Amino acid sequence: MRHAKWKRIRRPALFSALLLFPFALLGDTIAHEPITTKVRFNKEMVRILERNCLGCHRPGGIAPMSLAKYDEARPWAKAIKEEMLEKRMPPWHAVKGYGEFRNAPLLTQREIDLIVNWVEGGAPKGDDKDLPSGPLYSDDWSAGAPDLVLKPESARKVASDADERVAFTLPVRLKEDRWLEAIDLKPGNGSVVHCATFYREEKGKTASGAALGTWVPGQRSVALPKGTAQLLPAGSRVVVKVHYRGAGEQTSDLSEVGLYFAKSPPRKQAREIAITNPDAVIPSGAKLHRIAAAFTLQEDAEAVAIRPHAHPLVVSLQATAHRPDGTEEVMIWTRGYRYDWQQTYYFKRPVALPKGTRVEVVAYFDNSEDNPNNADGPPRQVRWADLTADPICALLLTSSRASN
């Protein structure tokens, strides 16, 4: 096993506190308000939080406060309502109506109404007998026991003020090719593991361009559609790039990677297509700078997932499929994108991309002094190639010729 520290990309000093968890700015209490609602924390609210929030907002989680108990959640009641209505929580950057995704952590209208009713009605606790009988959260594998577990040889020390990306290369030691349906991460220390990206590395090749998936706190592992898998060749290694964020005291982490293999050869093979523009430049002081990149498919395919990837200065990103028959489809539009919260969006239904389809990605960047993500000094010209080898956007495609 080897690990390498990723070079930090310029970022604002307050990025971790101000953007990751806005709850920390809105902790006003609801004191001495009359109770005018039948909604109770111990009955309805705790179950909503269990489904949508406790993956992060729990003891030992990455969030700065737990919402698992009434006494913990009540001081944040108004903040919970505001973050939910402003759609900042749960974190999800895809704009509704532009692509349908099966891993969207979106609240139902009934859940929204219950939250508003509870907060505006005085945020009552309720009876302890109404609490769920089982545990509210688990630190175990979200998709059950993996077929194979990988982990580094030793724990990684994490400084109190850490903000770093560390790549761990993990030998898989497969003697034959295997087909991968899903991949997951089990944090050793959930208070400092912020997100992760998985790659495949073959015979000395770099990990870039062979992504296997992503992980963010609170989201369950997502398997590829039935009959679809990614190839993991014999002798290959898995690289996991972990983003660590300090928890205020020095600690350590020994996270594990879980692999889930297909039981039989798939009908379709999934592979990632990188869409990028290595010549892109973001001028100093530009308020709304447009960068475009495109890729034309040379065979019939379907998109099963999409992974936007952009610099912290990005304002919005949109990927559109322009098909040979003249039809167009916006596959995803993200606003409020956060570089430190990278995730993969899995389509509810695969998006048809016939041979000759041109997939265009358009991103807008704010490189002005007004952008809080530009707080490391005066704005300067930014070249994409100087920042990262990663694409602006990546598509996970399936080909009908899996055996090839």
C-alpha positions in Angstrom: 0.0 0.0 0.0 1.2 3.5 -0.7 -0.5 6.8 -0.2 0.2 10.3 -1.5 -0.9 13.7 -0.4 -2.8 15.6 -3.1 -1.8 19.2 -3.7 -4.3 21.6 -2.2 -6.3 23.8 -4.5 -6.7 27.4 -3.5 -9.7 27.8 -1.3 -11.2 30.2 1.2 -10.2 30.0 4.8 -13.8 29.8 5.9 -14.9 27.3 3.3 -15.2 24.4 5.8 -17.4 26.2 8.3 -19.5 28.5 6.1 -20.4 26.3 3.2 -20.3 22.8 4.5 -22.8 23.2 7.3 -24.8 26.4 7.2 -26.6 25.2 10.3 -23.7 26.5 12.3 -24.7 30.1 11.5 -28.4 29.7 12.2 -28.5 28.2 15.7 -31.3 30.5 17.1 -33.5 28.8 19.6 -37.3 28.6 19.9 -37.9 29.6 23.5 -41.2 30.0 25.3 -43.3 29.7 22.2 -46.8 28.2 22.6 -47.4 24.7 21.4 -49.9 24.9 18.5 -49.1 21.7 16.6 -49.7 18.0 16.9 -46.4 17.1 15.2 -43.9 15.8 17.7 -40.2 15.3 17.6 -40.3 11.8 19.1 -42.9 10.7 16.6 -42.7 12.4 13.2 -39.6 14.5 13.3 -37.0 12.0 14.5 -38.1 9.6 11.7 -37.6 12.4 9.0 -34.2 13.2 10.4 -33.3 9.5 10.5 -34.0 9.1 6.8 -32.5 12.4 5.6 -30.0 13.9 8.1 -28.5 11.5 10.6 -26.0 10.1 8.2 -24.0 13.3 9.0 -25.8 14.9 11.9 -25.1 12.3 14.6 -22.5 11.7 17.3 -19.1 11.1 15.6 -20.4 12.3 12.3 -18.9 14.9 9.9 -21.5 17.5 10.8 -20.7 20.0 13.6 -23.8 19.1 15.6 -26.0 16.1 16.2 -29.7 16.1 15.6 -30.4 12.6 16.8 -32.0 13.6 20.1 -34.6 16.3 21.0 -32.3 18.3 23.2 -29.8 18.4 20.4 -32.2 19.3 17.6 -34.5 21.8 19.3 -32.0 24.7 19.4 -31.6 24.3 15.6 -35.3 24.0 14.8 -35.5 27.3 12.9 -32.3 26.6 11.1 -33.5 23.1 10.1 -36.6 24.8 8.6 -34.6 27.4 6.7 -32.0 25.1 5.3 -34.7 22.7 4.2 -36.9 25.4 2.5 -33.8 26.9 0.8 -32.9 23.4 -0.4 -29.4 23.6 1.1 -30.0 20.5 3.1 -29.9 17.7 2.5 -26.9 18.5 0.2 -28.0 18.0 -3.4 -26.9 20.3 -6.2 -29.0 19.0 -9.2 -31.8 21.4 -10.2 -35.2 19.6 -10.2 -36.6 19.0 -13.7 -33.2 18.5 -15.4 -32.5 14.8 -15.1 -34.2 12.3 -12.7 -31.9 10.6 -10.3 -32.5 7.6 -8.1 -30.1 8.6 -5.3 -31.6 12.0 -4.8 -32.0 12.7 -1.0 -35.0 14.9 -1.5 -37.7 15.4 1.1 -41.3 14.7 0.2 -43.9 17.4 0.3 -45.4 15.7 3.4 -42.1 15.7 5.1 -41.6 19.4 4.3 -45.1 20.2 5.7 -44.4 18.3 8.9 -41.1 20.1 9.5 -42.7 23.5 8.9 -45.6 22.6 11.1 -43.4 21.4 13.9 -41.1 24.4 13.9 -43.9 27.0 13.6 -46.0 25.1 16.2 -43.4 25.5 19.0 -41.2 22.4 18.3 -42.6 20.1 21.0 -40.9 17.0 22.1 -43.7 14.4 22.5 -43.8 11.1 24.4 -40.7 8.9 24.7 -42.9 5.8 24.0 -43.2 7.1 20.4 -39.5 6.9 19.6 -38.3 4.3 17.1 -37.5 1.0 18.8 -34.3 0.3 16.9 -31.1 2.3 16.4 -31.4 5.5 14.5 -28.2 5.1 12.6 -25.5 2.6 11.9 -21.8 2.7 11.2 -21.9 -0.6 9.2 -21.8 -1.0 5.4 -24.9 0.7 3.9 -25.4 -2.1 1.3 -24.6 -5.1 3.5 -21.4 -7.1 3.8 -19.1 -6.6 0.7 -17.6 -9.4 -1.3 -14.2 -8.0 -0.6 -12.9 -5.5 1.9 -9.7 -3.4 1.3 -7.9 -1.1 3.7 -4.6 0.6 4.1 -1.9 -1.1 6.2 -1.9 1.6 8.8 -4.1 4.5 10.1 -3.7 8.0 8.7 -3.0 10.8 11.2 -5.3 13.7 10.7 -4.3 17.1 12.1 -6.8 19.3 14.0 -7.0 21.8 11.2 -6.5 19.4 8.3 -7.9 20.1 4.9 -6.2 17.6 2.6 -6.8 15.0 0.0 -4.9 11.8 0.4 -4.7 9.0 -2.1 -4.4 5.4 -0.9 -3.4 2.7 -3.3 -4.9 -0.7 -2.3 -3.9 -4.0 -4.0 -6.9 -6.1 -4.9 -4.9 -9.3 -5.7 -7.5 -10.7 -8.1 -6.2 -13.7 -10.0 -8.9 -13.2 -12.7 -11.0 -10.4 -14.1 -14.1 -9.6 -12.0 -17.2 -7.4 -12.6 -17.9 -4.7 -10.1 -21.5 -3.7 -9.4 -21.0 -1.3 -6.5 -18.3 0.2 -4.3 -18.6 1.7 -0.8 -16.5 3.3 1.9 -16.8 2.6 5.7 -15.1 5.5 7.4 -12.9 4.6 10.3 -13.5 8.1 11.8 -16.6 9.7 10.5 -15.8 13.1 12.1 -12.9 13.7 9.7 -13.7 11.7 6.5 -15.5 14.3 4.3 -15.8 12.5 0.9 -14.0 10.1 -1.3 -13.5 9.1 -4.9 -12.6 5.6 -6.1 -10.3 4.8 -9.1 -9.0 1.8 -10.9 -5.2 1.6 -11.5 -3.7 -1.0 -13.8 0.0 -2.0 -14.1 1.5 1.4 -13.2 -1.1 3.6 -15.0 -2.3 6.6 -13.1 -5.7 6.6 -11.5 -7.0 9.5 -13.5 -9.6 8.6 -16.1 -10.6 5.2 -14.5 -13.1 6.3 -11.8 -15.2 3.7 -10.2 -17.4 5.9 -8.1 -17.7 8.4 -5.3 -18.8 8.5 -1.6 -20.3 11.2 0.5 -21.6 11.0 4.1 -25.2 10.0 4.6 -25.7 8.4 1.2 -26.1 4.7 0.7 -24.0 2.8 -1.8 -25.7 2.8 -5.2 -25.4 -0.3 -7.4 -25.3 -0.1 -11.2 -28.5 -1.2 -13.0 -29.2 -4.9 -13.1 -27.1 -6.6 -15.8 -24.5 -3.8 -15.8 -21.0 -3.7 -14.2 -17.6 -2.2 -14.5 -14.6 -4.4 -15.3 -11.9 -4.8 -12.6 -9.0 -6.6 -14.3 -6.8 -9.2 -12.6 -3.8 -7.5 -11.0 -5.4 -4.1 -10.8 -5.5 -1.9 -7.8 -8.1 0.4 -6.3 -7.1 3.9 -5.4 -9.3 5.8 -3.0 -8.8 9.6 -2.7 -10.1 10.7 0.7 -10.8 14.3 1.6 -10.0 14.8 5.3 -11.2 17.8 7.3 -9.9 18.3 10.8 -12.2 18.0 13.8 -10.5 20.4 16.1 -8.1 17.9 17.6 -5.5 15.6 16.2 -6.9 12.2 15.5 -6.5 9.3 13.0 -8.5 7.3 10.5 -8.4 3.8 9.0 -11.2 3.6 6.5 -12.2 0.5 4.5 -13.3 0.1 0.9 -16.0 -2.5 0.1 -16.3 -4.1 -3.3 -19.5 -5.8 -4.5 -19.1 -8.2 -7.5 -21.6 -9.4 -10.0 -22.5 -13.0 -9.7 -22.4 -13.6 -13.4 -20.9 -11.7 -16.4 -23.1 -8.6 -17.2 -25.0 -7.9 -20.4 -23.6 -4.4 -20.5 -20.2 -3.0 -19.4 -20.1 0.4 -17.8 -17.1 2.7 -18.4 -16.4 6.3 -17.6 -16.0 8.9 -20.4 -14.2 12.1 -19.4 -15.3 15.4 -20.9 -12.8 18.2 -20.4 -11.2 21.2 -21.9 -7.5 21.3 -20.9 -6.9 24.6 -22.6 -9.6 26.4 -20.5 -8.6 29.6 -18.8 -10.6 31.6 -16.2 -9.5 35.2 -16.5 -8.7 37.2 -13.3 -11.7 39.2 -12.2 -14.2 37.6 -14.5 -17.7 37.7 -13.0 -19.4 35.1 -15.1 -16.9 33.2 -17.4 -18.2 30.5 -19.7 -16.2 27.3 -20.4 -17.5 24.6 -22.7 -16.3 21.1 -23.4 -17.8 18.4 -25.6 -17.5 14.7 -26.6 -19.0 12.8 -29.5 -19.9 9.1 -29.1 -18.6 6.7 -31.7 -21.1 3.9 -30.8 -24.6 3.5 -29.3 -24.6 3.8 -25.6 -26.6 4.7 -22.5 -25.7 7.0 -19.6 -26.4 5.4 -16.3 -24.7 8.1 -14.1 -23.0 11.4 -14.4 -20.4 13.1 -12.2 -19.9 16.8 -12.5 -16.4 17.9 -11.5 -15.4 21.5 -11.4 -13.1 24.1 -9.7 -14.4 25.8 -6.5 -15.0 29.0 -8.5 -17.9 27.3 -10.5 -21.3 28.9 -10.3 -23.3 26.4 -12.4 -22.7 23.5 -14.7 -25.0 21.9 -17.3 -24.6 18.8 -19.5 -26.7 18.4 -22.6 -27.0 15.5 -25.0 -27.4 16.7 -28.7 -28.6 13.6 -30.6 -28.2 13.0 -34.3 -31.9 13.2 -34.9 -31.9 16.8 -33.7 -33.4 16.2 -30.2 -31.7 17.6 -27.2 -31.9 16.6 -23.5 -30.4 18.4 -20.5 -28.9 15.5 -18.5 -28.1 17.6 -15.4 -27.9 21.2 -14.3 -26.2 21.9 -11.0 -26.2 25.1 -9.1 -24.4 25.8 -5.8 -21.9 23.2 -6.7 -19.3 22.5 -4.0 -15.9 21.2 -4.9 -15.6 19.6 -1.5 -18.9 17.6 -1.9 -18.4 15.6 -5.1 -20.9 12.9 -5.7 -22.2 10.8 -8.6 -25.7 11.2 -9.8 -27.4 7.9 -10.9 -30.2 8.3 -13.5 -33.5 6.6 -12.6 -33.6 5.4 -16.2 -30.6 5.2 -18.5 -30.4 8.1 -21.0 -30.2 6.9 -24.6 -27.2 8.2 -26.4 -27.1 6.9 -30.0 -23.9 6.9 -32.1 -23.0 10.4 -33.1 -24.6 12.0 -30.0 -22.6 15.1 -28.9 -22.5 15.6 -25.2 -21.7 19.3 -24.3 -20.8 20.5 -20.9 -21.1 24.3 -20.2 -19.9 25.7 -16.9 -19.9 29.3 -15.6 -17.2 30.5 -13.2 -17.0 33.5 -10.9 -13.3 34.6 -10.5 -14.1 38.0 -9.0 -13.5 39.4 -5.6 -17.2 39.0 -4.8 -16.9 35.2 -4.8 -16.4 34.0 -1.2 -14.6 31.0 -2.6 -11.9 33.4 -3.9 -10.7 34.5 -0.5 -7.0 33.5 -0.7 -6.0 36.8 -2.1 -6.7 39.0 -5.2 -8.2 37.1 -8.1 -5.7 35.6 -10.5 -5.9 33.9 -13.9 -6.7 30.2 -13.5 -5.7 27.5 -16.0 -7.6 24.3 -15.7 -4.6 22.2 -16.6 -2.6 23.7 -13.7 -5.3 22.8 -11.2 -6.3 19.2 -11.8 -6.0 16.3 -14.2 -9.7 15.5 -13.6 -12.4 16.3 -16.1 -14.9 19.1 -16.0 -17.6 16.4 -16.1 -17.6 12.6 -16.4 -20.2 10.3 -17.9 -20.7 6.7 -16.8 -21.8 5.0 -20.0 -22.9 1.5 -20.8 -22.2 -0.2 -24.1 -24.4 -2.9 -25.6 -21.2 -4.9 -26.3 -20.2 -5.8 -22.8 -18.2 -8.9 -23.8 -16.0 -6.6 -25.9 
